[in-house]
Amino acid sequence: MKYNMIPAIAVVMMINACGKGSNDYDASGNFEADEVIVSAEQNGQIQSFTVKEGDKLAAGQTVGQIDVAIPTLQKEQVQASIKALQEKTQDPVPERELVRRQLLVQEAQLQQQYRERTRTENLVKSDAATQKQLDDINALIVQMERQLNVTRQQLQLNNSNISTQNRSILSEKAPLEKSLAQFAEQIRKGQIVNPISGVVLQRYALQGEMATSGKPLYKIANIDTLYLKAYVTGITLPQIKLGQQVQVRIDQGKKDYKAYPGEITWISGKSEFTPKTIQTKNERANLVYAIKVRVKNDGYLKIGMYGEMLINKDSK
């Protein structure tokens, strides 16, 4: 009797073992993050570069400097040229002011002669002055009017010359200002500025190396939030939707799991063949659909780690 029970016990143990090995999840995959490769924007030697793998960097943080001596010198040269042009545009005040004062004096003298002529005309009428005196005053007035016209023309010519000179200088200044902005942008690009907050995953360059525009310097990713890229079968696909709350779990020891709340953020619009490294709930299916589940990281989730998704039945 004892010998007949041994095969029965063995069968029960095999059934239990098979039951434990069955998949109780709806999809499985690996965690990933949005990774950003930061590249050099300028050519030159890397003068400083403090990035190390594992460093936590903030967005906008300056982490290095590429040599920008040449564009700096070019910028200073353009600034000197612009300054020289600005000095040329300054109004030659002493010369113009002298002509203006001379014009005012001549106008005052001419007005005085007009009054003197009127007085002399009255004297001539009363035989108190001679006609020659009146003629002399008229001749002097004509001469002064001519001198006044010459002074006015001289002042207008000075204004015209200055205006023409200013226009010429402004036409030369505009391209110089464009060049100045270009060199300033090259200098700005010499600074290595971190674009996003995250953790440095890999470093590709060292201080002292030569950098070229587009050369990768380091890779960074925000690991505060990770995405489980998993695969579901066509049978499971009708049970999920964007924004749906699901459960994500990872292994914790040999038998236990650690669970996280997750949200489905992406569902592939086309099917693909089952990846060899992925086991789906229905192992007989040949086609699966990729999805992404957003999970808040508590520090234990790692990029590339295996994870499983379970549909929360109560959330549907």
Sequence and secondary structure as in RCSB ss.txt:
>XXXX:A:sequence
MKYNMIPAIAVVMMINACGKGSNDYDASGNFEADEVIVSAEQNGQIQSFTVKEGDKLAAGQTVGQIDVAIPTLQK
EQVQASIKALQEKTQDPVPERELVRRQLLVQEAQLQQQYRERTRTENLVKSDAATQKQLDDINALIVQMERQLNV
TRQQLQLNNSNISTQNRSILSEKAPLEKSLAQFAEQIRKGQIVNPISGVVLQRYALQGEMATSGKPLYKIANIDT
LYLKAYVTGITLPQIKLGQQVQVRIDQGKKDYKAYPGEITWISGKSEFTPKTIQTKNERANLVYAIKVRVKNDGY
LKIGMYGEMLINKDSK
>XXXX:A:secstr
 HHHHHHHHHHHHHHHHHHHHS  SSEEEEEE  EEEEE SS EEEEEE   TT EE TT EEEEE  HHHHHHH
HHHHHHHHHHHHHTS  HHHHHHHHHHHHHHHHHHHHHHHHHHHHHHHHHTTSS HHHHHHHHHHHHHHHHHHHH
HHHHHHHHHHHHHHHHHHHHHHHHHHHHHHHHHHHHHHHTEEE  SSEEEEEE   TTSEE TT EEEEEE  SE
EEEEEEEETTTGGG  TT EEEEEEEETTTEEEEEEEEEEEE SS EE  TT   SSTT SEEEEEEEEEE  S 
  TT EEEEEE GGG 
